[in-house]
């Protein structure tokens, strides 16, 4: 065999051997163990689509209405400072990055004159049929892009319910005719009598019901109470 060929093959094999040796040695010297705990844990926020797949429907916060009666409107002015770089609130104020917010409560969505709304907001408004009621305002302020997909609003949102209530109460006051607050304790009033049932007797007209465990006096003219303890209504 040609001695030059032998020399070339030997040089090639020697080079491979050296490279492998260096690689193995480097691995042993510079090998680092995997950390027990990552320095930063990155948690991706669950999107509306994922939430819908997991729970069957989009998870929303509780309605804001019950909190508005006790909301601190002056405190809402301080919260608005987070919005002031993009919005004005005074009557006749200019549009900035976002539209002017005077008389925002119950205003049709995507309807402020002179402002160019995103396609997502226009779609959400359904041609002006949807209004900025208290709940829409609260959900949007909590997570704008989650409540109105495609909106151009880049605000991260107000996660604290009390902050949203204070801000909405303050915005409500910026109107010539502020929208009425939701009725507090709706549904807690006494139920009306069922159809065909006589109304309860007026105070003083019905005989008092006997105390529990006693019977009505024999000489009273009032009939005994009906089952359940209620005195009969007087005849009309």
C-alpha positions in Angstrom: 0.0 0.0 0.0 1.1 3.5 -0.7 2.9 4.9 2.3 1.2 8.3 1.8 -2.2 6.7 2.0 -1.2 5.0 5.2 -0.1 8.3 6.6 -3.3 10.1 5.6 -5.5 7.4 7.1 -3.4 7.4 10.3 -3.7 11.2 10.5 -7.5 11.0 10.1 -7.9 8.4 12.7 -5.6 10.3 15.1 -7.7 13.4 14.6 -10.9 11.6 15.3 -9.4 10.0 18.4 -8.2 13.4 19.7 -11.6 15.1 19.1 -13.5 12.3 20.9 -11.0 12.4 23.8 -11.4 16.2 24.1 -15.2 15.9 23.9 -15.4 13.3 26.7 -13.0 15.2 28.9 -14.9 18.5 28.4 -18.2 16.8 29.3 -16.7 15.5 32.5 -15.1 18.8 33.5 -17.8 21.3 32.6 -20.9 19.1 33.2 -23.6 21.0 35.2 -26.5 19.5 37.1 -30.1 20.5 36.2 -31.4 23.0 38.8 -33.8 21.6 41.4 -36.1 24.6 40.8 -36.3 27.0 37.9 -35.3 30.6 38.5 -38.5 31.9 36.9 -41.7 30.0 36.5 -43.6 31.2 33.5 -47.4 30.7 33.8 -49.4 31.4 30.7 -52.7 33.1 31.3 -55.6 30.9 30.4 -57.4 32.3 27.3 -61.1 32.6 26.9 -61.1 29.7 24.5 -59.3 27.4 27.0 -61.6 28.5 29.8 -64.6 27.7 27.6 -63.1 24.2 26.8 -62.4 23.5 30.5 -65.6 24.8 32.0 -68.1 24.8 29.2 -68.5 28.6 29.3 -66.4 31.7 29.8 -65.8 32.4 33.5 -66.8 35.9 34.6 -66.5 37.9 37.7 -69.6 38.5 39.9 -71.9 41.3 38.8 -70.7 44.7 39.9 -74.2 46.1 40.6 -74.4 45.1 44.3 -71.1 46.9 45.1 -72.0 50.2 43.5 -74.2 51.4 46.3 -71.3 51.3 48.7 -68.6 52.3 46.2 -66.3 55.3 47.0 -66.7 57.5 44.0 -64.0 60.0 45.1 -61.6 57.1 45.3 -62.5 56.3 41.7 -60.9 59.5 40.6 -57.5 58.2 41.8 -58.1 55.0 40.0 -58.8 56.9 36.8 -55.2 58.2 36.8 -54.4 54.8 35.3 -56.7 55.7 32.3 -55.9 59.4 32.0 -53.1 59.0 29.5 -55.6 57.5 26.9 -59.0 59.0 27.9 -60.6 62.3 28.9 -63.8 62.4 31.0 -64.9 66.0 31.0 -67.9 67.0 28.9 -66.8 67.9 25.3 -63.3 66.6 26.0 -61.2 65.5 23.1 -60.6 61.9 22.0 -57.1 60.7 22.7 -55.8 57.2 22.2 -59.2 56.1 23.5 -62.6 57.9 23.2 -63.9 60.6 25.6 -65.8 58.9 28.5 -68.3 61.6 29.4 -71.7 60.0 29.9 -70.2 56.5 29.3 -72.7 54.6 31.5 -75.4 53.1 29.2 -73.9 54.7 26.1 -74.1 52.5 23.0 -70.7 50.8 22.6 -68.5 52.1 19.8 -70.7 55.1 19.2 -68.7 58.2 20.3 -68.5 60.6 17.5 -65.2 61.2 15.8 -63.4 58.1 17.2 -62.2 55.3 15.0 -63.0 52.1 16.8 -61.3 48.7 16.2 -63.1 46.0 14.2 -63.3 43.9 17.3 -65.2 46.6 19.3 -67.5 47.4 16.4 -68.4 43.7 16.1 -69.0 43.5 19.9 -71.3 46.4 19.8 -73.7 44.7 17.3 -74.3 48.0 15.5 -74.9 49.9 18.7 -77.4 47.5 20.2 -75.1 46.7 23.1 -74.5 49.4 25.7 -71.9 50.1 28.3 -74.1 48.9 31.3 -72.5 48.4 34.7 -71.6 44.8 34.1 -70.1 45.3 30.6 -68.0 48.2 32.1 -66.8 46.0 34.9 -65.9 42.9 32.8 -64.1 45.1 30.2 -62.1 47.0 32.8 -61.1 43.7 34.4 -59.7 42.2 31.2 -60.3 44.2 28.0 -59.0 41.7 25.5 -60.8 38.8 27.1 -64.2 40.6 27.2 -63.9 42.2 23.7 -61.6 40.0 21.5 -59.8 42.1 19.0 -60.0 45.4 20.9 -57.1 47.7 20.3 -57.1 48.7 24.0 -53.8 47.6 25.5 -54.6 48.1 29.1 -53.9 45.1 31.3 -57.0 45.6 33.4 -58.2 46.3 36.9 -58.2 43.0 38.8 -59.5 44.3 42.1 -63.3 44.4 42.2 -63.5 47.4 44.6 -61.3 49.5 42.3 -63.6 48.8 39.4 -66.6 49.7 41.5 -65.1 52.9 42.7 -64.1 53.9 39.1 -67.5 53.1 37.6 -69.2 55.0 40.4 -67.0 58.0 39.6 -67.5 57.7 35.9 -71.3 57.5 36.4 -71.2 61.0 38.0 -69.8 62.5 34.8 -73.1 62.9 33.1 -75.9 65.5 32.8 -78.3 62.8 33.9 -76.4 60.0 35.8 -77.8 56.5 35.2 -79.7 55.1 38.1 -77.8 52.6 40.4 -79.0 49.0 40.4 -81.6 48.4 43.1 -79.9 47.2 46.3 -81.2 43.9 47.7 -83.4 43.1 44.8 -85.2 39.9 45.5 -85.0 40.3 49.3 -88.4 41.9 49.6 -91.5 40.0 50.8 -93.1 37.9 48.0 -96.5 39.1 46.8 -99.4 36.8 47.6 -100.2 34.2 45.0 -102.9 34.8 42.5 -106.3 34.2 44.0 -104.9 34.4 47.6 -106.4 37.0 49.8 -104.0 39.7 51.0 -102.9 39.8 54.6 -105.2 41.5 57.0 -104.5 45.2 57.9 -103.0 45.8 61.2 -105.7 46.0 63.9 -108.4 44.2 61.8 -107.5 40.6 62.5 -107.7 38.8 65.8 -104.3 38.0 67.2 -103.1 34.5 66.8 -102.8 32.5 70.1 -99.4 31.9 71.5 -97.8 28.7 70.6 -99.0 25.9 72.8 -102.2 27.7 73.9 -105.7 27.5 72.6 -108.0 30.4 71.7 -110.5 31.5 74.5 -113.9 29.8 74.2 -115.8 33.1 74.4 -113.9 34.9 71.6 -115.8 35.6 68.4 -112.8 35.2 66.2 -112.5 31.8 64.4 -109.4 29.7 65.1 -106.4 30.4 62.9 -106.0 28.4 59.7 -103.3 25.7 59.5 -99.9 27.4 59.6 -100.9 30.0 62.2 -102.1 32.8 59.9 -105.2 34.7 60.9 -108.0 34.8 58.3 -108.4 37.9 56.2 -111.5 40.0 57.0 -114.4 39.9 54.6 -114.7 42.6 52.0 
